[in-house]
Amino acid sequence: MKQKNKSDQAVRTLLSEMPRTFALLAMIAATPFAVQGSEDAEQTDVYELKDFIVSQQYLYTDQVNALKTPTPIIDVPQSLSITTSEQIKEQGFDSIADIVNYTPGVNNAQGEGHRDAVVFRGSRSTADFFVDGVRDDVEYYRPLYNLQQLEILRGPNALLFGRGGTGGIINRVMKKGVIGSDFTEYQVSVDSFGAYKGQIDSNFSLSEGSAFRINAYYEHLENHRDHYDGDRFGINPTFKFVFSDRTTLDLSYEYNDNKRFIDRGIPTGADGKPAKELDDIFFGDDDESEATFEAHILRAALQHRFSDELKARVDFAFGDYDKYYANYYTSGYDETITPEQVSFSGYVDTTRRETLTLSGGLIGQFETGRIGHTIVTGMEFVATDNNNDRFVAAGSTIDLADVESFQGNPFATFNDNTEAELNVFSVYFQDEIALLEQLDLVLGARYDRFDYEVDILNAGGDISARRGQLDEEITPRIGLVFKPKGNISFYASYSQTFLPQSGDQFASIGEDDIQLDPDEYTNLEAGVKWDFNSKMSFTAAVFDLQQDAKETDGVGNFFSVEQNVYGFEAQFLGQITEDWFISAGYSYLDGEIHDEQDPTVDGNRPRELPEHSFSVWNRYQLTEKFALGLGLTYQDASYITKDNDTRLPSYVRVDAAAYYDFSDHLRLQLNIKNLLDTDHYPNAHGDHQVTVGAPFNASFSITSRF
């Protein structure tokens, strides 16, 4: 009953604030872009991208996409950004972190140097990743070689994605076989650090109803830091079968192999900022600081159209993952008292995981009188076996002069070993109701049954404790979309999600923790989406994201830690002239921590929450064959931890590119990151693990298609 009252109050708040918010957003949207004119350009070409079609700004998701519903982007009551494979190639993106740098409302965390880690509106996550709408929550660096596009949806939304997604999710849309087409595209590149990469994408039409496509890549890693190196390899063959005009099947196998050096960065100094004089020092063991990752992943998607009004989809995914990482890092540094000494800690961790996911859904459209309905309903089952162990090394304090020859203490002390089983069953239902020609109401809810059991093993491998957690949650979603014209919409939404006490990586839970309910996240959001014409669009949103976490002090006392983050996001994407393309994004984020137990952090600003962030990318076609690109990213200062004692300075980074097309089939490309060679520190994992941003780096690539 308490939760219901909270939900009702939030919905009432949203409805009461809608008129004022819509008026504000309308003024914001109109001011900078009204001068662009309203004349519609010619219709945008329709491109068949994998399993869905993008036309204008419409993303039809009756086949594959995170949204699970055939709704144009302009009708989605949620803030989202899409980065296509062409943008990935043109801007020279090598990682999800590169894409995040040019996306408003999100920023990167360090991820301890061995995993993707993203901060969505102040909520850090290492698990809110999806592939074609199916969960992909293992910790690793995800490659981009087989992506058709990448979708970043902001705001919690358990209705479509289940647990987690506390501030948003990232969905990778994979390349699929193309019927009736044969092509091969390859790209090779090398950069000024000494890294190099090659990738290939080949499609073969096998018959009128089948196709085979294979994507593969190899990458040798180098960067500006001493001792850093690594190698990555991946291969992804796929088959597409069209059995009839009603039924299609996609099959995929992916193998990933990743070995890389781990660098946890440098310590902070007496002023609470990164100790810049230590930029050139690697704090770790050059023989032991490394991570390896190997994965075998099978995927299948069966789609069937019963009629024009009813469609079904069934997804299957199975992944076998094996990961190892060992690292040493600075755990203490006092520049005032002991400026010539630094303290070290370290650990080695392994993860072995198998995950099976089965999901199915129906999308139906019908009318009741004059009211139209689009129903999205489905079920999902996830079964995961997970084994983790960790050994730690004895701490040590050494002189800075000896850091380069540091040999870490052995990982000899047993820390933990857990064997966990996770079973999740979910049912969801959503109705997009066309109340009027200009007004849609989105209503939905999801039921999740989260059953978690863990065996805690001792150093000898025997069970020392067995614990379990069973959570059952119902999470609602409500949205309103008002379209005064076909090319502009105003929306408001309320959504929820939850995170069990076992965390997003199935960590061991303490004996007291199993008595605690899951953490809860609620999001109030309102926004505008405006397609000025078929080649130019603008989106903006204001939001209020609240986190309610439960914690225990280990002696039977329970307390609440709340975090409130609110802000504004805006993004513009468009072809200004026939030769000039621009994308730009801005976000304003503010927030506060409320901690009943710790008065030293109560009222502080959340960690990794830059107040202002801005990015812009321009591409200008100078001649028929020659084009230039110029981009800029700005990130405001942010605190490293919730104590607010240390901080990352603000920075501006400039990127550039040049393209020369010898023909329709051959391109030479130069990408420069950090053109002005700016010193910057983009993220950190702790007070004394601050990432040193890369200096000037030029990458030269050749792309050919035949």
Secondary structure, DSSP 4 states (H G I P E B T S, - for coil): -HHHHHHHHHHHHHHHHHHHHHHHHHHHHHHHHGGG-----SPPPEEEETTEEEETTEEE-SSS-TT-S---GGG-SS-EEEEEHHHHHHTT--SHHHHHHTSTTEEE--GGGSS--EEETTEEESS-EEETTEE----SPPP-TTEEEEEEEES--HHHH-S--SSEEEEEEEP---TT--EEEEEEEEETTS-EEEEEEEEEEEETTEEEEEEEEEEEE--SSTT--EEEEEEEEEEEEE-SSSEEEEEEEEEEEEEEE----B-B-TTSSB-GGGTT---S-TTT-EEEEEEEEEEEEEEEEEETTEEEEEEEEEEEEEEEEEEEEEEE--TTT-TTEEEEEEEEEEEEEEEEEEEEEEEEEEEETTEEEEEEEEEEEEEEEEEEEEEEEEEEEEEGGGGGG--PPP--EEEEEEEEEEEEEEEEEEEEEEEETTEEEEEEEEEEEEEEEEEEE-TTS-EEEEEEEEEEEEEEEEEEEEEEETTEEEEEEEEEEEE-TTTTTT----TTGGGSPPEEEEEEEEEEEEEEETTEEEEEEEEEEEEEEEEE-SSS-EEEEEEEEEEEEEEEEEESSSSEEEEEEEEEEEEEEEESS-TTTTTPPPTT--SEEEEEEEEEE-SSSEEEEEEEEEE--EESSTT-SSEEPPEEEEEEEEEEEEETTEEEEEEEESTT-------EEETTEE------EEEEEEEEE-
